[in-house]
Amino acid sequence: MNKTFSILGRQFGKFVLLALVPMIPVFLVALGALSSRTPSTSSIAVGAALTGLLTFVLQTVAQATSLYGAFQEMRQKPFTIGESLRIGLARTIPVIGVGILVGLATGLGFLLLVVPGVIIGCMLYVAIPACVIEKMGVTASMSRSVALTKGYRWQIFGLFLLVVVISGVGALVLARIGGIGLVGETLSFAWQVISTAFGAVLAAVIYHDLRIAKEGIDLDTLANVFD
């Protein structure tokens, strides 16, 4: 967590922009929902489901676009937003595939009395970094994550739970402050972008630390994929 806060803090503006760019459609959809007049209950439910799905998919893309910046920052080397976006977006299709399958597997696990969902989520926590950095396919990235997280899933669960609690509390506080309407939606989206940026950097740090712990690979060798 200290490493993640340090990396994010040094380049806060850049990482927020890297999360913001892929997630702009989420804000536009939310604004569209606000402008609709007297929507029916069914349309509200459908809109919420679509927004949730869109948010999940674009958050995985945002994680991919932040990886290069996070690794460069760990190496104490400069990076540009354009370069990080280029590297992340180049893997958009497999990243979305990984995100969808991880979401389905985790969601199914939660339907089976919650605990299996938590276990699956921890097993697949670094599937996106594996997909981008090791240029693996969808199922290979998931298998790679399962192998890398083995023996460290309790630690990952603790970090994930802490992030969820902080994000949830922040969202509730901002919802109280902003209320229902444009101000509330804007504050909620801004917090969502910041939370996504933090989660993306955290996933990169966990992936990096797992590779070093399990394979003894040094940071520069690990980051050579970007050169």
N, C-alpha and C positions, 0 to 999 in steps of 0.2 A: 504493500500500500504506500509506503514511504517513497519508493522508487517511482510509482505511478504518479503520485502527487507532485513529485519533483519534476518529472518529465513534462507533465501537463502544465505545471505552473510556469516553467521557463518559456513555453511556446503556446500559451493559452489561446491567444487570438487565432493562431494558425490551426490548431486542432479543432477549435470551435467551427472555423470556416470549412474544414475538411468534413466535419459531420453535417454542417448546414447545407452544403451544396447538394448532396444526394437526397436530403430530407425536405427540400423545398416543396415538392408535390404534396406532402402531408399537410403542410400549412395551407396550401391553396385549397385542398379538399375541405379542410376545417372551415375556411372562410366561406366556401360555397355552401356548406351546411348551415352556417349562421345566416346567410342571406336568403335562404328558402323560407317561404311563408307557411305557417301552420302545417308542418310536416306530419304525416300520419305516424302511428306507433310502429307500423311495419317498416316504413321508410327510414325511421330513426334507427331501428335495429339493424337493417341492412347496411345503412351508412356507417354505423359504428363497427360492424364486422369488417367491412371493406377498408375502413380507416385503420383498424387494428392490423389487418393483413398487410396493407401497404406500409405501415409503420415498421412492422417486423422485417419485411423484405428490405426496405431502404436502410434500416439500421445495420443489416449485415453488409450492405454495400458501403456504408459509412465506416464500418470497421475495416473493410478492405482498403479504403482510401487513406486511412490513418496509419497503416502499418509501416510504410516507408519512412514517414516522418518520425514515428516512434523509434524505429531502429537507428535512424541517423542521429536522433537526439541522444540515444543511449551511447552511441559512438562519439558523441560530442562533435558532430559534424553538421554543417548547415544543410537545410533542405528547403525546397520551394513548394508552395501549394500546388503549382502546376505539375511538377514532377510526381508528387505523391498521388495526385488525382489520376495522372496518366497510368501509373503502375497499378493502382487499385482498380480503376475502371477497365483496364485491359483484361481483367479476370471476372468481369461482371456476371457473365452467364453461368460459369461453374459456381461462383460465389452464391448467386441466388439459388441455384440448385441445392447447394449444401445447406443454405439457410432454411429452405422449405422442408427438406428432409429432416433436418435437426428439429425444426419446429413441430413437425408431425410426430416424430418419434418421442419427443419430450411431452407433447400434448397427450399422446396416447398413454404415456407412462403416468401422467397426472390423473387421467381418468381411472387408472388402476390403483386407486388408493394413495395417490400423491407421491409416496416414497420412491416407486420406480421412476417417476418423472424426474425427481431430484437426482437420482443416480445417473440416469441417461444424460441429463443436462451437464453434469460434471464430467462424464466420460467424453462428451462431444464439445467441451468448452473451447478447445483450440483448433477446431476443424477449419474455421475460416483462415486463420494464419497459415495452417498447413497447406490449404488450397492456394493461397496467394504466393507464399514464399517458396514452397516446394513444387508449385505448379502441378499439383495432383488433380485427378478427376474427382467427381462428387463422392462416390463411395470410398475411394482410396483416401481422401482427406478425412472422412469420418473414421475409417479404420486407423489411420495414423494418429488421430486424436485419442482414440481409445488406448492405443499403445503408449503414447506419451504421458497420459494422465494416470496410468496405473501406478498405484502406490502413493499418489498425491491428491486423491479425490476429496478427502476430508478437508485438506487445506483449501482446495478450490471451492468447496461448498461454503466454508467459512467466509471467504472473500466475496463470493457471489451473494450470500445472505446479507452481508454488511452493505454491499452496494444497493441491493433491492430495498433494504430498510431506509437508507439515506435518500434514495430516489423517491420512494413512496412518501416519506415525511415531507420532503421538499415540495413535491407535487401538491400535497394536501394544503400546506401553508400558502402556496401561491394561489391555489384555487380559492381559498378563503379571502385572500387579499384582492384578487382580480374579479371574483364573482363570475357570473354568466355574461358573456358578451365578447366584444373584440379585445378588450384589455385582458380579460381572463384567458382567452384563447392564446393571445400573444405571449403572455407570461408562461403559460403551460408549455407552449411550443419551445420557448427559449430554454426552459429548464430541461425539456426533453432532449434538445440538442446538446446541452452541456453534459447531461447524464450519458448520452450516447458517446460523446467524445471521451469521457472518462472511462467508460466501459471498453471502448476500442483500444485505448492505451493500456488498460489493465490486461486485456487479452494478449496484446503484443508482449508485455512484460512477462506474463505467465508462460507463454510459448517459449520465449527466449530463455527463461530460467529452467524450464523443463528440458530443453535441448542441451543446455550446459550440464545440468545435473545428471541426465541419463546417458548422454553421449560424449561429454567432455569437450564439446566443440566450443571454440572461442568466438567472441562476438564478431570480430572482423571476418572470420571465415563464414559465419552464419549469414552475415549481411552481404557477402560477395555476390549473392544472387541478384542484387540490385545494380551492380556495377556493369 
